[in-house]
Amino acid sequence: VSSSHFAENLHCVDDYFSMVGLDDTATSHQPVHAKLALSEAFSYPLTLLKYGIPLVSNAKQRKKLRICVVGAETICEGDPSVLEAWDTVQDSTSGTQMEVVYVGPGVDPKLPYLSNVVQEFYQLTYHEYKQAPFFRQPDIIIMYHPGFSRYKEWFLSVAAMCDGVPCIATGFKLSDMEDITNWMKHLEDEIPIQFNVSYCGKNAMKSDSPIKHERAYCGPCVIYKNWKVTTFTVTLKSSYHTVCQEYLTRYS
């Protein structure tokens, strides 16, 4: 089954499990928490398939799909269960070879390699990676729970995504998406940059595994990984150097 076929027919993580024989019957012997953990791991690659493939031109004809996971961290995107989920998804999608490039200061370059997915690991920010001699243009960029508004360094990397590459960002909850869109709107008012948002809403491929989370202003709550998703492209209204210099002048 092609990756584009999965993108067209996926409505939730359970749809994928049914397609590949990991439905309730096949997993009936597993405890509930194991099934929930499975949905969390698979929400990473399936979010990419569901929301990324439709944004890539000529996706059905492509033999390779180069995916850049920006802001990746070993404890999250590099978790063995998440890496294995990528491998399983690749194994069940014929015709398109996925090349997954993990880029981020928190990436361990010695993460285990998989049998089906072509992988690369770079302990760099995206704007550092883009300037490196080994940089290759990705077909799509995905950022899981990036926290744009909390880390000023993100702007330099996001501005470097200005060459028309489709971008995806996920969030734990509704307020994460509000933070992202507010961050974008604020920057558009202050900096010569434009964010072209094509979708912002609930992620059909979200994790079903609840996580207890302590918030300073409202106490404990429950969140879900990859619960919300935003897709966009970035357009600079001036040169990259000028845009970044103006940002640093205003916000340093």
For each residue, the residues with C-beta under 8 A, 3 or more apart:
1: 5 6 19 92 93 94
2: 5 6 60 93 94 95 96
3: 6 7 49 53 59 65 93 95 96 98
4: 7 8 53 59 60 96
5: 1 2 8 9
6: 1 2 3 9 10 16 19 49 50 53 89 92 93
7: 3 4 10 49 50 52 53 54 59
8: 4 5
9: 5 6 15 19
10: 6 7 15 16 46 49 50 204 205
11: 15 204
12: 15 204 205
13: 16 17 39 42 43 46 205 206 207 208
14: 17 18 23 24 39
15: 9 10 11 12 18 19
16: 6 10 13 19 20 22 42 46 89
17: 13 14 20 21 22 23 26 27 38 42
18: 14 15 21 22 23
19: 1 6 9 15 16 92
20: 16 17 88 92
21: 17 18 26
22: 16 17 18 26 27 38
23: 14 17 18 26 27
24: 14 27 28
25: 28
26: 17 21 22 23
27: 17 22 23 24 30 34 35 38
28: 24 25
29:
30: 27 34 35 38
31: 34 35
32: 35 36
33: 36 37 209
34: 27 30 31 37 38
35: 27 30 31 32 38 39
36: 32 33 39 40 207 208 209 210
37: 33 34 40 41 81 209
38: 17 22 27 30 34 35 41 42 81
39: 13 14 35 36 42 43 207 208 209
40: 36 37 43 81 207 208 209 225
41: 37 38 44 79 81 82 84 85
42: 13 16 17 38 39 45 46 85 88 89 205
43: 13 39 40 46 47 203 205 206 207 225 226
44: 41 47 48 77 82 85 86 144 226
45: 42 48 49 85 86 89
46: 10 13 16 42 43 49 50 89 205
47: 43 44 50 51 52 142 168 170 203 205 206 226 229
48: 44 45 51 52 53 67 140 142 168
49: 3 6 7 10 45 46 52 53 89 93 205
50: 6 7 10 46 47 53 203 204 205
51: 47 48 54 55 168 199 203 205 229 231
52: 7 47 48 49 55 56 67 140 142 166 168 231
53: 3 4 6 7 48 49 50 56 59 65
54: 7 51 59
55: 51 52 140 166 198 231
56: 52 53 59 62 65 139 140 166
57:
58: 61 62
59: 3 4 7 53 54 56 62 65 96
60: 2 4
61: 58
62: 56 58 59 65 96 139
63: 95 96 97
64: 96 97 98 99
65: 3 53 56 59 62 96 97 98 99 139 140
66: 99 101 136 137 138 139 140
67: 48 52 98 99 100 101 138 139 140 141 142
68: 101 103 126 138 140 141 142
69: 72 77 100 101 102 103 104 142 143 144
70: 103 104 126 141 142 143 146 157
71: 103 104 106 126 143 144 146 154 157
72: 69 76 77 78 102 103 104 106 107 144
73: 76 77 78 104 106 107
74: 77 78 79 106 107 108 111
75: 78 79 106
76: 72 73 79 82 144 145
77: 44 69 72 73 74 82 102 144
78: 72 73 74 75 82 83 102 107 108 111
79: 41 74 75 76 82 83
80: 83 84 112
81: 37 38 40 41 84 85
82: 41 44 76 77 78 79 85 86
83: 78 79 80 86 87 111 112 114
84: 41 80 81 87 88 114
85: 41 42 44 45 81 82 88 89
86: 44 45 82 83 89 90 98 100 114 117
87: 83 84 90 91 114 115 116 117
88: 20 42 84 85 91 92
89: 6 16 42 45 46 49 85 86 92 93 98
90: 86 87 93 97 98 114 116 117
91: 87 88 116
92: 1 6 19 20 88 89
93: 1 2 3 6 49 89 90 96 98
94: 1 2
95: 2 3 63
96: 2 3 4 59 62 63 64 65 93
97: 63 64 65 90 118
98: 3 64 65 67 86 89 90 93 117 118
99: 64 65 66 67 117 118 119 120
100: 67 69 86 117 118 119 120
101: 66 67 68 69 119 120 121 122 136 138
102: 69 72 77 78 107 111 119 120 121 122
103: 68 69 70 71 72 107 122 124 125 126 129
104: 69 70 71 72 73 107 123 124 125
105: 123 124 125
106: 71 72 73 74 75 123
107: 72 73 74 78 102 103 104 111 121 122 123
108: 74 78 111 121 123
109: 121 122 123
110: 121
111: 74 78 83 102 107 108 119 121
112: 80 83
113: 119
114: 83 84 86 87 90 117 119
115: 87
116: 87 90 91
117: 86 87 90 98 99 100 114
118: 97 98 99 100
119: 99 100 101 102 111 113 114
120: 99 100 101 102
121: 101 102 107 108 109 110 111
122: 101 102 103 107 109 129 132
123: 104 105 106 107 108 109
124: 103 104 105 128 129 132
125: 103 104 105 128 129 153 156 157
126: 68 70 71 103 129 130 141 157 158 160 161
127: 130 131 156 157 159 160
128: 124 125 131 132
129: 103 122 124 125 126 132 135
130: 126 127 135 160
131: 127 128 135
132: 122 124 128 129 135
133:
134:
135: 129 130 131 132
136: 66 101
137: 66 163 165
138: 66 67 68 101 141 165
139: 56 62 65 66 67 165 166
140: 48 52 55 56 65 66 67 68 165 166 167 168
141: 67 68 70 126 138 161 165 166 167 168
142: 47 48 52 67 68 69 70 167 168 169 170
143: 69 70 71 146 167 168 169 170
144: 44 69 71 72 76 77 170 225 226
145: 76 170 171 172 176 225 226
146: 70 71 143 154 169 180
147: 150 151 154 179
148: 151 154 155 158 169 179 180 183
149: 179 180 182 183
150: 147
151: 147 148 154
152: 155 251
153: 125 156 157
154: 71 146 147 148 151 157 158
155: 148 152 158 159 187 244 247 251
156: 125 127 153 159 160 244 247
157: 70 71 125 126 127 153 154 160 161
158: 126 148 154 155 161 167 234
159: 127 155 156 162 193 234 236 240 243 244 247
160: 126 127 130 156 157 240
161: 126 141 157 158 165 167 233 234
162: 159 234 235 236 240
163: 137
164: 233
165: 137 138 139 140 141 161 233
166: 52 55 56 139 140 141 231 232 233
167: 140 141 142 143 158 161 231 232 233 234
168: 47 48 51 52 140 141 142 143 229 230 231
169: 142 143 146 148 180 229 230 232
170: 47 142 143 144 145 176 203 225 226 227 228 229 230
171: 145 174 175 176 177 179 180 226 227 228 229 230
172: 145 176 213 223 224 225 227 228
173: 176 223 224 227 228
174: 171 177 178 228
175: 171 178 179
176: 145 170 171 172 173 179 180 227 228
177: 171 174 180 181 200 201 228 229 230
178: 174 175 181 182
179: 147 148 149 171 175 176 182 183
180: 146 148 149 169 171 176 177 183 184 200 230
181: 177 178 184 185 197 200 230
182: 149 178 179 185 186
183: 148 149 179 180 186 187
184: 180 181 187 188 195 197 232
185: 181 182 188 189
186: 182 183 189 190
187: 155 183 184 190 191 193 195 247
188: 184 185 191 193 194 195
189: 185 186
190: 186 187 250
191: 187 188 243 246 247 250
192: 236 237 238 242 243 246
193: 159 187 188 234 235 236 237 243
194: 188 234 235 236 237
195: 184 187 188 232 233 234 235
196: 232 233 234 235
197: 181 184 200 230 231 232
198: 55 231 232 233
199: 51 229 230 231
200: 177 180 181 197 228 229 230 231
201: 177 228 229
202: 206 227 228 229
203: 43 47 50 51 170 206 226 227 228 229
204: 10 11 12 50
205: 10 12 13 42 43 46 47 49 50 51 226
206: 13 43 47 202 203 224 225 226 227 228
207: 13 36 39 40 43 224 225 226 227
208: 13 36 39 40 224
209: 33 36 37 39 40 224 225
210: 36 222 223 224
211: 222 223 224 225
212: 220 221 222
213: 172 220 221 222 223
214: 219 220 221
215: 218 219 220 221
216:
217:
218: 215 221
219: 214 215
220: 212 213 214 215
221: 212 213 214 215 218
222: 210 211 212 213
223: 172 173 210 211 213 227
224: 172 173 206 207 208 209 210 211 227
225: 40 43 144 145 170 172 206 207 209 211
226: 43 44 47 144 145 170 171 203 205 206 207 229
227: 170 171 172 173 176 202 203 206 207 223 224
228: 170 171 172 173 174 176 177 200 201 202 203 206
229: 47 51 168 169 170 171 177 199 200 201 202 203 226
230: 168 169 170 171 177 180 181 197 199 200
231: 51 52 55 166 167 168 197 198 199 200
232: 166 167 169 184 195 196 197 198
233: 161 164 165 166 167 195 196 198
234: 158 159 161 162 167 193 194 195 196
235: 162 193 194 195 196
236: 159 162 192 193 194 239 240 243
237: 192 193 194 243
238: 192 242 243 246
239: 236 242 243
240: 159 160 162 236 243 244
241: 244 245
242: 192 238 239 245 246
243: 159 191 192 193 236 237 238 239 240 246 247
244: 155 156 159 240 241 247 248
245: 241 242 248 249
246: 191 192 238 242 243 249 250
247: 155 156 159 187 191 243 244 250 251
248: 244 245 251 252
249: 245 246 252
250: 190 191 246 247
251: 152 155 247 248
252: 248 249
